[in-house]
Amino acid sequence: MAKYVTECSRCQKAKADRYSKKTKLVPMPTGERLWEEIAIDFIGELPESNSYNAILVIIDHFTKMQYYIPVKTSWTSEDVANACLYNV
């Protein structure tokens, strides 16, 4: 059966191409010292707890250290920046 499929031109034209669209994987930069390269992401919207309804996740790529900060989805970018400064 496998030989038939590889020799059949109709099968080859209809076969899904799974390889040509893949891009080269590039590793994330890790930096050379603490807190030089970080990743920030939000988890939410979650059920409310102590008036917070989301979690701010901050990861240092060099040490893999992680911080989880409770936040609100209604916060502005200034509020999030202050939370980062005061908690990390």
C-alpha positions in Angstrom: 0.0 0.0 0.0 2.8 2.4 0.9 4.5 1.8 -2.5 1.2 2.5 -4.3 0.8 5.9 -2.5 4.4 7.0 -3.2 4.1 6.2 -6.9 0.6 7.6 -7.4 0.8 11.1 -8.8 -2.8 11.9 -7.7 -2.0 10.9 -4.1 1.2 13.0 -4.2 -0.7 16.1 -5.4 -3.4 15.7 -2.8 -1.0 15.0 0.1 -0.7 17.7 2.7 2.6 19.5 2.7 3.8 19.5 6.3 7.4 20.5 5.9 8.0 23.4 3.5 6.1 25.9 5.7 8.1 25.2 8.8 10.5 28.0 9.8 13.8 27.7 11.5 13.6 27.5 15.2 15.6 30.3 17.0 16.3 29.9 20.7 15.3 32.8 23.0 18.2 34.9 24.2 19.2 34.1 27.8 21.3 37.2 28.5 24.6 37.2 30.4 23.4 38.4 33.8 20.3 38.5 36.0 17.3 40.3 34.7 18.9 41.2 31.4 16.3 39.2 29.4 12.8 38.7 30.8 9.5 37.5 29.7 6.2 38.9 30.9 2.7 37.4 30.5 -0.7 37.5 32.0 -2.9 34.6 33.1 -6.6 35.6 33.2 -9.3 36.5 33.5 -9.7 34.3 36.5 -12.4 34.0 39.2 -11.9 36.9 41.6 -9.9 36.3 44.8 -9.1 39.1 47.2 -10.2 41.6 44.6 -7.7 40.3 42.0 -8.7 38.5 38.8 -5.5 37.8 36.9 -1.9 36.8 37.5 1.2 38.6 36.1 4.0 36.2 35.4 7.6 37.4 35.1 10.4 35.1 34.2 14.1 35.8 34.1 15.6 33.9 31.2 19.1 33.7 32.7 18.1 32.0 36.0 14.6 30.8 35.1 13.4 32.6 38.3 9.7 33.1 38.2 7.5 35.7 39.9 3.7 35.5 40.1 2.0 38.7 41.0 -1.8 39.0 41.5 -3.2 41.8 39.4 -6.5 43.1 38.1 -7.5 43.1 34.4 -8.6 46.7 34.7 -5.1 47.9 35.6 -3.3 50.3 33.3 0.2 49.8 32.0 1.5 52.2 34.7 -0.2 50.0 37.4 1.5 46.9 36.0 4.9 48.6 35.8 4.6 49.6 39.4 3.6 46.1 40.4 6.8 44.8 38.6 9.0 47.4 40.3 7.6 46.8 43.8 7.5 43.0 43.7 10.6 42.0 41.7 
